[in-house]
Amino acid sequence: MGLLSGKHILVTGASSGMGRVFCRMVAAEGGRVSLLARNKERLKETLSSMKGEGHQYYICDLTSDDQIMAVVGKLDALDGVVFCAGVNDYVPVKFIKQVKIDNIFKTNYYSQIILTKMLLKKKLINDKASLVYISSLSSQLGVPGTLLYASSKAALNSAVRVIAAEVAGKGIRANAICPGIVKTSMLSRTNIDEEIFAKQAEDYPLGLGTPEDVGNAVLYHLSDMSKWLTGNCMVIDGGYSLK
Ligand SMILES: NC(=O)c1ccc[n+]([C@@H]2O[C@H](COP(=O)([O-])OP(=O)(O)OC[C@H]3O[C@@H](n4cnc5c(N)ncnc54)[C@H](OP(=O)(O)O)[C@@H]3O)[C@@H](O)[C@H]2O)c1
């Protein structure tokens, strides 16, 4: 028996990085996983690397309400959701354009709210289920160039507390996890200079994180071990915040 045996978990952002690792870890703990992302080939790669049976992938662009609605219509009841899909963009304030605000907020904030709303309205969230939102340490910092990303995640943190209050009557829990820097493809796409990257790593007393480090926190949040935890924002950052 695994930690998540008998539980059905939806993981968004399942086609790469942390979401892919979360899918593997949930499956290894006996959970049945519904995987969601846009890229079919990479979703299939994730699926083929997972233990267990009954997993299913869904192709969906979360910036489209219609596509979210279509996937929600195919899902059966869930015991947990990991809202992991997200995008990043480093833009100094004076170069911000409306289209960039829309892009970041559509994926990192609006889509999480719309998906939560549709799952609740369709009664697809079982009593005592766990909703886990992958936010970011950036939401609590003031790093130059991160305004759009940081504020989209800060808005998410705020939303999670309200959702937690609204669903608690059914024993449903909603929490955010705020990781510091984790080595994934999201970072390679941001073209951070290797030297700057190495310097950032020096600020982490325990070094930079791995997807598995965050995955262990996700397993805890999804399991009944965290049944008295809600409305929380867990910072997991290798000691970065000690300063
Ligand atoms: N890496 C870090 O240092 C770090 C730190 C703190 C928080 N985070 C957060 O952790 C989460 C995962 O990040 P990661 O580093 O694993 O990034 P990643 O490897 O780039 O993965 C992002 C995932 O989101 C999916 N996605 C993006 N836009 C989407 C859309 N419109 N519709 C559906 N799926 C979409 C991507 O799949 P498709 O392209 O196939 O759609 C992909 O599976 C994000 O929310 C990120 O903000 C990351």
Ligand as a Chemical Component Dictionary entry (heavy atoms), coordinates in Angstrom:
data_LIG
# 
_chem_comp.id                   LIG 
_chem_comp.type                 NON-POLYMER 
_chem_comp.pdbx_formal_charge   0 
_chem_comp.three_letter_code    LIG 
# 
loop_
_chem_comp_atom.comp_id 
_chem_comp_atom.atom_id 
_chem_comp_atom.alt_atom_id 
_chem_comp_atom.type_symbol 
_chem_comp_atom.charge 
_chem_comp_atom.model_Cartn_x 
_chem_comp_atom.model_Cartn_y 
_chem_comp_atom.model_Cartn_z 
_chem_comp_atom.pdbx_ordinal 
LIG N1  N1  N 0  11.709 25.886 -11.873 1  
LIG C1  C1  C 0  11.693 26.722 -10.854 2  
LIG O1  O1  O 0  12.741 27.215 -10.384 3  
LIG C2  C2  C 0  10.385 27.065 -10.189 4  
LIG C3  C3  C 0  10.442 27.691 -8.929  5  
LIG C4  C4  C 0  9.250  28.008 -8.303  6  
LIG C5  C5  C 0  8.034  27.694 -8.884  7  
LIG N2  N2  N 1  8.018  27.099 -10.104 8  
LIG C6  C6  C 0  6.702  26.780 -10.670 9  
LIG O2  O2  O 0  6.611  25.385 -10.801 10 
LIG C7  C7  C 0  5.726  25.053 -11.877 11 
LIG C8  C8  C 0  6.415  24.074 -12.811 12 
LIG O3  O3  O 0  7.569  24.701 -13.330 13 
LIG P1  P1  P 0  8.742  23.913 -14.063 14 
LIG O4  O4  O 0  10.007 24.535 -13.630 15 
LIG O5  O5  O -1 8.534  22.452 -13.923 16 
LIG O6  O6  O 0  8.477  24.403 -15.569 17 
LIG P2  P2  P 0  8.384  23.648 -16.979 18 
LIG O7  O7  O 0  9.317  22.501 -17.046 19 
LIG O8  O8  O 0  8.497  24.736 -17.975 20 
LIG O9  O9  O 0  6.897  23.078 -16.976 21 
LIG C9  C9  C 0  5.781  23.914 -17.174 22 
LIG C10 C10 C 0  4.602  23.035 -17.471 23 
LIG O10 O10 O 0  3.442  23.862 -17.640 24 
LIG C11 C11 C 0  2.752  23.459 -18.814 25 
LIG N3  N3  N 0  2.052  24.594 -19.381 26 
LIG C12 C12 C 0  2.550  25.834 -19.642 27 
LIG N4  N4  N 0  1.604  26.605 -20.207 28 
LIG C13 C13 C 0  0.483  25.836 -20.309 29 
LIG C14 C14 C 0  -0.823 26.051 -20.816 30 
LIG N5  N5  N 0  -1.188 27.230 -21.364 31 
LIG N6  N6  N 0  -1.712 25.049 -20.756 32 
LIG C15 C15 C 0  -1.382 23.854 -20.233 33 
LIG N7  N7  N 0  -0.157 23.577 -19.726 34 
LIG C16 C16 C 0  0.765  24.560 -19.776 35 
LIG C17 C17 C 0  3.855  22.937 -19.751 36 
LIG O11 O11 O 0  3.335  21.974 -20.653 37 
LIG P3  P3  P 0  3.073  22.180 -22.215 38 
LIG O12 O12 O 0  4.132  23.084 -22.761 39 
LIG O13 O13 O 0  3.097  20.782 -22.758 40 
LIG O14 O14 O 0  1.708  22.767 -22.267 41 
LIG C18 C18 C 0  4.764  22.224 -18.744 42 
LIG O15 O15 O 0  4.309  20.910 -18.525 43 
LIG C19 C19 C 0  5.340  26.385 -12.520 44 
LIG O16 O16 O 0  4.085  26.791 -12.046 45 
LIG C20 C20 C 0  6.435  27.325 -12.038 46 
LIG O17 O17 O 0  5.993  28.663 -12.007 47 
LIG C21 C21 C 0  9.149  26.782 -10.780 48 
# 
loop_
_chem_comp_bond.comp_id 
_chem_comp_bond.atom_id_1 
_chem_comp_bond.atom_id_2 
_chem_comp_bond.value_order 
_chem_comp_bond.pdbx_ordinal 
LIG N1  C1  SING 1  
LIG C1  O1  DOUB 2  
LIG C1  C2  SING 3  
LIG C2  C3  SING 4  
LIG C2  C21 DOUB 5  
LIG C3  C4  DOUB 6  
LIG C4  C5  SING 7  
LIG C5  N2  DOUB 8  
LIG N2  C6  SING 9  
LIG N2  C21 SING 10 
LIG C6  O2  SING 11 
LIG C6  C20 SING 12 
LIG O2  C7  SING 13 
LIG C7  C8  SING 14 
LIG C7  C19 SING 15 
LIG C8  O3  SING 16 
LIG O3  P1  SING 17 
LIG P1  O4  DOUB 18 
LIG P1  O5  SING 19 
LIG P1  O6  SING 20 
LIG O6  P2  SING 21 
LIG P2  O7  DOUB 22 
LIG P2  O8  SING 23 
LIG P2  O9  SING 24 
LIG O9  C9  SING 25 
LIG C9  C10 SING 26 
LIG C10 O10 SING 27 
LIG C10 C18 SING 28 
LIG O10 C11 SING 29 
LIG C11 N3  SING 30 
LIG C11 C17 SING 31 
LIG N3  C12 SING 32 
LIG N3  C16 SING 33 
LIG C12 N4  DOUB 34 
LIG N4  C13 SING 35 
LIG C13 C14 SING 36 
LIG C13 C16 DOUB 37 
LIG C14 N5  SING 38 
LIG C14 N6  DOUB 39 
LIG N6  C15 SING 40 
LIG C15 N7  DOUB 41 
LIG N7  C16 SING 42 
LIG C17 O11 SING 43 
LIG C17 C18 SING 44 
LIG O11 P3  SING 45 
LIG P3  O12 DOUB 46 
LIG P3  O13 SING 47 
LIG P3  O14 SING 48 
LIG C18 O15 SING 49 
LIG C19 O16 SING 50 
LIG C19 C20 SING 51 
LIG C20 O17 SING 52 
# 
